[in-house]
């Protein structure tokens, strides 16, 4: 047999093997053993098979089957009805092959996303930034919750939207909980304990990332201001080679004359922190998995552009809701904690997002910061405060779920009266020292603030005609206003005077 004949036979054999492999039903990482599906819903399931191949899906919770046909792109998708919370069950996918997904629970599915404070592990790691939560050894020993599961989306960026990711569902136990998102774990534990429902957490987080990295490209391009985020990054990529060569030349000249200042290397564009690429690799593959809601802890990397965040953050929220085909999808987020690098405008941007975006919830953490460590270790109150929103709004549990939030102001002579939402039992254990007041000259001075039932009356000697009040309006405020449930008030200002962080990209 000649060489040409051998090559032809090999090519045909390879084509046969590839076709055979492609014909088999395949599933994404999300649809795998130990998964949690949203209870009492029409949940989306999908995968890949040979074009035109029929795929039959059966859930053991009701033993009903549905059949779908693979499209010309090799992808199939179907919706299957789930019953009330329970399990474990089995999902069976039958095409040219049969796949059984084991230990499936029906319960509540939440997507947890953001940067390092959401990524922060329960346990201590080799990375010095993740020193573990307070008493992490005891927390790990007590983490025997087989009805809580988490799947981690591997850190990755991509130029185009991806269809899958690396990851697998882990059952919560002392052997697995160490790398769970601490905030998401405390949230899941509280909701599970209060409702009895299984909880599934999809953990898609990456430290040090900005909101534009998590926002779809089309959304950024559709807005003139947000489009500049892409244009700026693309320009940095285009300029870097020439800038790098210029630096090399300058460095060579400096080596010959070290009396001069050493030239600084240009910053290399980092695709891990570029616009939209994390969305492509870490959010797009999750669509259209059926969710109960979203948890978000991010903003530190956008603090210097806080005014821009007022537009960017709601755009992200609404675009994710569109992608997951639920315009009312609950979106609960954490306001940035006190830290020397975090200005009050970023907290304001988050408060305004809550005010102006329906079905959102805000968790205030002014009593839980660390002026020197941007990663406060006490994640338990953060996760549990997130759970208060879910328990009240979604699971029928009574009780307060928010700290005092500024509602309105009224000038009364030389005083300003501030009214709040969620103000029942308003109190200040150490006295009110974070209120400031100003007249038309915009010069703020420390104020005398007095609680009168659910209001705060603010005044200051020398300010006879006050026009504005600010509370906790600094990088490292000390929380001193709470409601009767022990939840802190959000920082706020009543004025709209020029921001210190105009938000230029």
Secondary structure, 3 states (H helix, E strand, C coil): CCHHHHHHHHHHHHHHHHHHHHHCCEECCCCCCCCEEECCCEEEEEEECCCCCEEEEEECCCCEEEEEECCCCCEEEEEEECCCCEEEEEEEEECCCEEEEEEEEEEEEEEEEECHHHHCECCECCCCCCECCCCHHHHHHCCCEEEEEEEECCCCCCCCCCCCCCCCEEEECCCCHHHCEHHHHHHHHHHHHHHCCEEEEEEEECCCCCHHHHCCHHHHHCCHHHHHHHHHHHHHHHHHHHHHHHHHHHHHHHHHCCCCCCCCCCCCCCHHHCCCHHHHHHHHHHCCCCCCEEEEECCHHHHHHHHHHHHHHHHHHHHHHHHCCCCCCEEEEECCCCCCCCCHHHHHHHHHHHHHCCCEEEECCCCCCCCCCCCCCCCHHHHHHHHHHHHHHCCCCCCCCCCCEEEEEEEECCEEEEEEECCCCCECCCCCCCEEEECCCCCCEECEEEEECCEEEEECCCCCCCCEEEECCCCCCCCCCECCCCCECCCEECCCCCCCCCCCC
